[in-house]
Amino acid sequence: MVHIKHLSVMAVLANLPLQVSAHHGVSGQFDIDQTYDIAGVITRISIVNPHSYVYFDVADDAGTITNMRCEMPSGSLMKRRGWAEDMFEIGTKISITGSPDRADPTTCYMTEITFEDGTTATRQSTFEDGVEATTHAAPASLADGTPNIAGNWVSERVERGARGNGGRQTVALTPAGTAAVAGANPADNPRFNCAVTNIVMDWWFNQMVNEIEQTDSEITLTYGFMDLVRTIHLNGTDMPENFQPSRAGFSTGVWEGDTLVVTTTGFDEGWIMAPVGGDRSASPSARHGGQSQRADRPGGGPQPVKNSTELTVTENFMLNDDGTILTRTYTFTDPLYLETPMTGSDQVMRIAASHEPYACNDLTNERLQ
């Protein structure tokens, strides 16, 4: 029997509309207001990013067999917490408590799983071979007194079930911003296509391990989610004339006391909040004239928001006294698409776990194609 360690996590601070789309469909793809218990025999296991799946055959009273699958956390997160493929031995029995997919009756969202040997685990469980979500000590400053933000960082949160719709906020869009999201469809969501969303959300999405490398001239941020890489230039470097707009943009930074202030421009057009509507086909309805837009979001998916090439993102990074928590506040300013700026904050903690390539293999729409 496998053994689960005591789960020790810290709540992640997130205070902006991006947080409501933290999973790419918990509030839209899955009906979290409903739960059911289902049992069957394992036929396949895919521990991959951005979400893992366990596949199993279920027999009804008439003996008809249906192959079901249930979505689990990202493969990288599961492996970090000690989950392994050999726990899902083909031909063994499992029982699952989960929520149904709104579009695919053979898919569910796993909140609890019980293996044939009696071991029961939730999405946040850590097994004996896993890395506890605890802070890792490191010098809080470099020799010259500059805060030491080099290391590996991860967002963690308290244990709970599927994320709900609480705290959903609206964003005031300009008429151009409203027009830009007309007809927004989950098929447009970058995450469904193994692509980067933006430099804010991807920092904490799926609780991947981010790596920061630091010198006196530049800071490199390698995101654990979708392998996004950013370079923050510290010596007043100007954007090259031939710079190609991208999701990472062009970042410059300056230390103002113990705060790293980063300004990023040079973005291509993309998503601030990508669509994850429940029926995967509905178009948002919106009010024009700069009023706060609340899209018709089946299943409670987030309001779609795009950015234009005029987007500027300002970030302030601040390290706590013992060097274990890195807090970021940020502002999205886009005069073309946003009536007013979007602001928020988040936290990551320094962790001993190593960064690893994301190697995205999105199976979300595997059964709907």
C-alpha positions as CSV (number, residue, x, y, z in Angstrom):
1,M,0.0,0.0,0.0
2,V,1.3,3.5,-0.8
3,H,1.4,6.0,2.0
4,I,0.3,9.6,2.0
5,K,2.4,12.2,3.8
6,H,0.9,15.0,5.8
7,L,0.1,17.8,3.3
8,S,1.7,21.1,4.1
9,V,0.9,23.9,1.7
10,M,0.5,27.7,1.9
11,A,-2.4,29.6,0.5
12,V,-1.4,31.6,-2.6
13,L,-2.4,35.2,-2.7
14,A,-4.2,36.2,-5.8
15,N,-6.3,39.3,-6.1
16,L,-7.4,39.9,-9.7
17,P,-9.8,38.4,-12.2
18,L,-7.1,36.1,-13.7
19,Q,-7.5,33.8,-10.7
20,V,-10.9,32.7,-11.7
21,S,-9.5,30.9,-14.7
22,A,-6.8,29.2,-12.7
23,H,-7.8,25.8,-14.1
24,H,-8.6,25.6,-17.7
25,G,-12.1,24.6,-17.2
26,V,-12.9,23.7,-13.6
27,S,-15.6,26.4,-13.6
28,G,-16.4,26.1,-17.3
29,Q,-15.6,22.6,-18.6
30,F,-16.9,20.8,-15.6
31,D,-20.1,21.2,-13.6
32,I,-18.7,21.5,-10.1
33,D,-22.2,21.8,-8.7
34,Q,-22.7,18.2,-9.3
35,T,-20.7,15.2,-7.9
36,Y,-21.0,11.5,-8.4
37,D,-19.2,8.3,-7.4
38,I,-18.0,6.0,-10.2
39,A,-16.0,2.8,-10.1
40,G,-14.3,0.7,-12.7
41,V,-11.2,-1.1,-13.9
42,I,-8.1,0.8,-15.0
43,T,-7.3,0.6,-18.7
44,R,-4.7,3.4,-19.2
45,I,-2.9,6.1,-17.4
46,S,-1.5,9.4,-18.9
47,I,0.5,11.5,-16.4
48,V,1.2,14.5,-18.6
49,N,0.9,18.3,-18.6
50,P,-1.3,20.3,-18.4
51,H,-3.6,17.6,-17.0
52,S,-3.2,13.9,-16.3
53,Y,-6.0,11.4,-17.0
54,V,-6.9,8.0,-15.7
55,Y,-8.9,5.8,-18.0
56,F,-11.1,3.0,-16.8
57,D,-13.9,0.7,-17.9
58,V,-17.3,1.0,-16.2
59,A,-20.0,-1.7,-16.5
60,D,-23.7,-0.7,-16.1
61,D,-26.4,-3.0,-14.7
62,A,-27.0,-4.5,-18.2
63,G,-23.3,-5.3,-18.6
64,T,-22.6,-2.6,-21.1
65,I,-19.0,-1.4,-20.9
66,T,-18.1,2.3,-21.2
67,N,-14.6,3.6,-21.1
68,M,-14.5,6.6,-18.8
69,R,-11.6,9.0,-18.0
70,C,-11.2,11.4,-15.2
71,E,-8.9,14.5,-15.2
72,M,-6.3,14.8,-12.5
73,P,-3.7,17.5,-11.8
74,S,-0.7,18.2,-14.1
75,G,1.8,15.5,-14.5
76,S,4.7,17.6,-13.1
77,L,2.7,18.4,-10.0
78,M,1.7,14.8,-9.4
79,K,5.2,13.5,-9.9
80,R,6.5,16.2,-7.5
81,R,4.0,15.0,-4.9
82,G,5.0,11.3,-5.3
83,W,2.3,10.0,-7.6
84,A,3.6,7.4,-10.1
85,E,2.2,5.4,-13.0
86,D,2.7,2.1,-11.2
87,M,0.0,3.2,-8.7
88,F,-2.4,2.9,-11.6
89,E,-1.8,-0.8,-12.5
90,I,-3.8,-1.8,-15.6
91,G,-6.6,-4.2,-14.6
92,T,-7.0,-3.0,-11.0
93,K,-10.1,-1.4,-9.6
94,I,-10.5,2.2,-8.7
95,S,-13.4,4.3,-7.4
96,I,-13.6,8.0,-8.0
97,T,-15.6,10.9,-6.7
98,G,-15.8,13.6,-9.3
99,S,-17.8,16.2,-11.3
100,P,-19.1,15.7,-14.9
101,D,-17.7,17.3,-18.0
102,R,-20.4,19.5,-19.5
103,A,-19.8,18.4,-23.1
104,D,-18.4,14.9,-22.8
105,P,-20.3,12.3,-20.7
106,T,-17.3,10.0,-20.6
107,T,-15.0,12.6,-18.9
108,C,-15.0,13.8,-15.3
109,Y,-13.0,15.9,-12.9
110,M,-11.5,13.8,-10.1
111,T,-11.7,15.2,-6.6
112,E,-11.0,11.9,-4.7
113,I,-9.7,8.5,-5.8
114,T,-9.6,5.2,-4.0
115,F,-7.2,2.5,-5.2
116,E,-7.8,-1.3,-5.0
117,D,-5.5,-1.5,-2.0
118,G,-7.7,0.9,-0.1
119,T,-5.5,4.0,-0.4
120,T,-7.6,7.1,-0.8
121,A,-6.2,10.4,-2.1
122,T,-7.3,13.8,-3.2
123,R,-5.9,16.1,-5.9
124,Q,-3.6,17.7,-3.3
125,S,-2.3,14.6,-1.6
126,T,1.4,14.0,-1.3
127,F,2.9,10.5,-1.1
128,E,6.0,9.3,0.7
129,D,8.3,9.9,-2.2
130,G,6.9,13.3,-2.9
131,V,8.4,16.7,-2.2
132,E,6.6,18.6,0.6
133,A,5.3,22.0,-0.3
134,T,7.6,23.8,2.2
135,T,9.8,26.8,1.9
136,H,13.4,26.4,1.1
137,A,15.9,28.6,3.0
138,A,18.5,30.7,1.0
139,P,20.4,33.9,1.7
140,A,17.9,36.8,1.5
141,S,20.5,39.1,-0.2
142,L,23.6,39.1,-2.3
143,A,27.0,40.3,-1.2
144,D,26.2,43.8,-2.4
145,G,22.9,43.9,-0.5
146,T,20.6,43.3,-3.5
147,P,17.7,41.0,-2.7
148,N,18.5,37.4,-3.7
149,I,15.6,36.2,-5.8
150,A,17.6,33.5,-7.6
151,G,16.2,30.0,-7.1
152,N,13.2,27.8,-7.8
153,W,9.7,29.2,-6.9
154,V,6.3,27.7,-6.9
155,S,2.7,28.7,-6.1
156,E,0.9,26.6,-3.6
157,R,-2.6,26.7,-2.1
158,V,-4.6,25.1,0.7
159,E,-6.2,21.8,0.1
160,R,-9.7,21.9,-1.2
161,G,-11.9,20.5,-4.0
162,A,-12.5,21.9,-7.4
163,R,-12.2,25.6,-7.7
164,G,-15.5,27.4,-7.8
165,N,-16.8,30.6,-9.2
166,G,-16.5,32.7,-6.1
167,G,-14.9,36.1,-6.4
168,R,-15.5,36.5,-10.1
169,Q,-14.9,40.0,-11.2
170,T,-15.7,42.0,-14.3
171,V,-13.3,44.0,-16.4
172,A,-14.3,47.3,-18.1
173,L,-13.5,47.1,-21.8
174,T,-13.4,49.8,-24.4
175,P,-15.5,49.3,-27.5
176,A,-12.4,48.0,-29.3
177,G,-11.8,45.6,-26.4
178,T,-15.3,44.3,-26.6
179,A,-15.1,43.8,-30.3
180,A,-11.8,41.9,-29.9
181,V,-13.5,39.2,-27.8
182,A,-16.7,38.9,-29.9
183,G,-17.2,35.3,-30.7
184,A,-14.6,34.2,-28.2
185,N,-14.5,30.4,-28.1
186,P,-12.6,28.0,-25.9
187,A,-10.9,26.7,-29.0
188,D,-9.0,30.1,-29.0
189,N,-7.6,29.4,-25.5
190,P,-3.8,29.1,-25.8
191,R,-3.6,26.5,-23.1
192,F,-5.7,24.1,-25.2
193,N,-3.1,24.5,-27.9
194,C,-0.1,24.1,-25.6
195,A,0.8,27.8,-25.9
196,V,1.6,30.6,-23.5
197,T,-1.2,32.8,-22.2
198,N,0.5,35.8,-20.6
199,I,3.4,36.6,-18.2
200,V,1.2,37.0,-15.2
201,M,-1.1,34.0,-15.2
202,D,1.5,31.6,-16.4
203,W,3.8,32.4,-13.4
204,W,1.5,30.5,-11.0
205,F,-0.7,28.4,-13.3
206,N,-0.8,24.7,-12.5
207,Q,1.7,25.2,-9.6
208,M,4.7,24.6,-11.8
209,V,8.2,25.2,-10.5
210,N,9.7,28.4,-11.9
211,E,13.4,29.2,-12.1
212,I,15.0,32.6,-11.6
213,E,18.6,33.3,-12.5
214,Q,20.1,36.6,-11.4
215,T,23.2,38.7,-12.3
216,D,23.9,42.3,-11.8
217,S,22.9,43.0,-15.4
218,E,19.9,40.8,-16.1
219,I,17.4,38.4,-14.5
220,T,16.1,35.4,-16.4
221,L,12.7,33.9,-15.5
222,T,12.0,30.4,-16.8
223,Y,8.4,29.5,-16.2
224,G,7.5,26.0,-15.4
225,F,4.2,26.4,-17.2
226,M,4.6,26.2,-21.0
227,D,8.3,26.9,-20.8
228,L,8.0,30.7,-21.2
229,V,11.4,32.4,-20.8
230,R,11.7,36.1,-20.0
231,T,14.8,38.3,-19.7
232,I,14.7,41.4,-17.5
233,H,17.3,43.9,-18.6
234,L,18.6,45.9,-15.6
235,N,21.0,48.4,-17.1
236,G,18.5,50.6,-19.0
237,T,18.8,48.6,-22.2
238,D,16.5,49.9,-25.0
239,M,14.2,47.6,-27.0
240,P,16.0,46.7,-30.3
241,E,14.4,48.3,-33.4
242,N,13.9,44.9,-34.9
243,F,12.3,43.4,-31.8
244,Q,9.5,41.0,-32.7
245,P,6.4,41.3,-30.5
246,S,5.7,38.2,-28.4
247,R,3.9,36.8,-25.4
248,A,7.0,37.5,-23.3
249,G,7.4,41.1,-24.5
250,F,10.5,43.1,-23.7
251,S,11.2,43.7,-20.0
252,T,13.4,46.3,-18.3
253,G,13.9,46.5,-14.6
254,V,15.3,48.6,-11.9
255,W,15.9,48.0,-8.2
256,E,14.1,50.7,-6.1
257,G,15.4,49.9,-2.7
258,D,14.4,46.3,-2.1
259,T,11.7,46.3,-4.8
260,L,12.4,45.1,-8.3
261,V,10.2,47.3,-10.6
262,V,9.8,45.7,-14.1
263,T,8.1,47.3,-17.1
264,T,7.3,45.1,-20.1
265,T,6.1,46.2,-23.5
266,G,6.5,44.7,-27.0
267,F,3.6,42.3,-26.7
268,D,1.8,40.6,-29.5
269,E,-2.0,40.6,-29.4
270,G,-3.3,37.8,-27.2
271,W,-5.3,36.9,-24.1
272,I,-5.3,38.3,-20.6
273,M,-8.2,36.0,-19.7
274,A,-8.8,33.3,-22.2
275,P,-12.3,31.8,-22.8
276,V,-13.2,28.5,-21.1
277,G,-17.0,28.5,-21.6
278,G,-18.8,25.4,-20.5
279,D,-20.4,24.6,-23.9
280,R,-17.2,25.3,-25.8
281,S,-19.1,27.1,-28.5
282,A,-21.0,30.0,-27.0
283,S,-20.2,33.5,-27.9
284,P,-20.1,36.2,-25.2
285,S,-22.7,38.9,-25.2
286,A,-21.4,42.3,-24.1
287,R,-22.5,45.9,-23.5
288,H,-20.5,48.5,-25.5
289,G,-19.4,52.0,-24.6
290,G,-16.8,51.1,-22.0
291,Q,-19.3,49.6,-19.5
292,S,-18.3,46.7,-17.4
293,Q,-18.7,43.6,-19.5
294,R,-20.0,40.3,-18.1
295,A,-20.1,37.7,-20.8
296,D,-22.8,35.1,-21.1
297,R,-20.6,32.4,-19.6
298,P,-22.2,29.0,-19.6
299,G,-21.0,27.1,-16.6
300,G,-19.4,30.1,-15.0
301,G,-16.3,30.5,-17.2
302,P,-14.3,33.7,-16.9
303,Q,-15.0,36.8,-18.8
304,P,-12.8,36.8,-21.9
305,V,-10.3,39.7,-22.1
306,K,-7.7,40.3,-24.8
307,N,-4.7,42.6,-25.0
308,S,-3.6,44.7,-27.9
309,T,-0.1,45.5,-28.9
310,E,-0.3,48.6,-26.8
311,L,-0.3,46.6,-23.6
312,T,2.1,47.6,-20.8
313,V,2.6,45.3,-17.8
314,T,4.2,46.8,-14.7
315,E,5.4,44.4,-12.0
316,N,6.8,44.9,-8.5
317,F,8.7,42.0,-7.0
318,M,9.3,42.0,-3.2
319,L,11.1,39.4,-1.1
320,N,10.2,38.8,2.5
321,D,12.7,39.1,5.3
322,D,13.9,35.5,5.3
323,G,14.0,35.2,1.6
324,T,11.4,32.5,1.3
325,I,8.4,34.3,-0.2
326,L,8.4,36.4,-3.4
327,T,5.4,38.7,-3.7
328,R,4.5,40.3,-7.0
329,T,2.0,43.1,-7.6
330,Y,1.2,44.0,-11.2
331,T,-0.9,46.2,-13.5
332,F,-2.1,45.7,-17.0
333,T,-2.5,49.0,-18.9
334,D,-3.9,48.8,-22.4
335,P,-5.5,52.1,-23.7
336,L,-6.9,50.4,-26.7
337,Y,-8.7,47.4,-25.1
338,L,-9.0,48.2,-21.4
339,E,-11.2,51.1,-20.1
340,T,-9.3,51.0,-16.8
341,P,-6.1,49.2,-15.8
342,M,-6.3,45.7,-14.2
343,T,-4.3,45.2,-11.0
344,G,-3.6,42.3,-8.7
345,S,-1.0,40.4,-6.8
346,D,0.3,36.9,-6.2
347,Q,3.0,35.0,-4.2
348,V,5.3,32.2,-4.8
349,M,7.6,30.4,-2.3
350,R,11.1,29.2,-2.7
351,I,11.1,25.4,-2.9
352,A,13.8,22.7,-3.1
353,A,12.1,20.9,-6.0
354,S,13.8,21.4,-9.3
355,H,12.5,23.0,-12.5
356,E,11.8,20.7,-15.4
357,P,10.5,21.2,-19.0
358,Y,6.8,21.3,-19.3
359,A,6.4,19.0,-22.4
360,C,2.8,19.9,-23.0
361,N,0.4,17.2,-24.2
362,D,-3.1,18.6,-23.8
363,L,-5.8,15.8,-23.9
364,T,-8.7,18.1,-23.0
365,N,-10.5,17.7,-26.3
366,E,-9.2,14.2,-27.1
367,R,-12.8,12.8,-27.2
368,L,-14.5,15.7,-28.8
369,Q,-12.5,15.7,-32.1
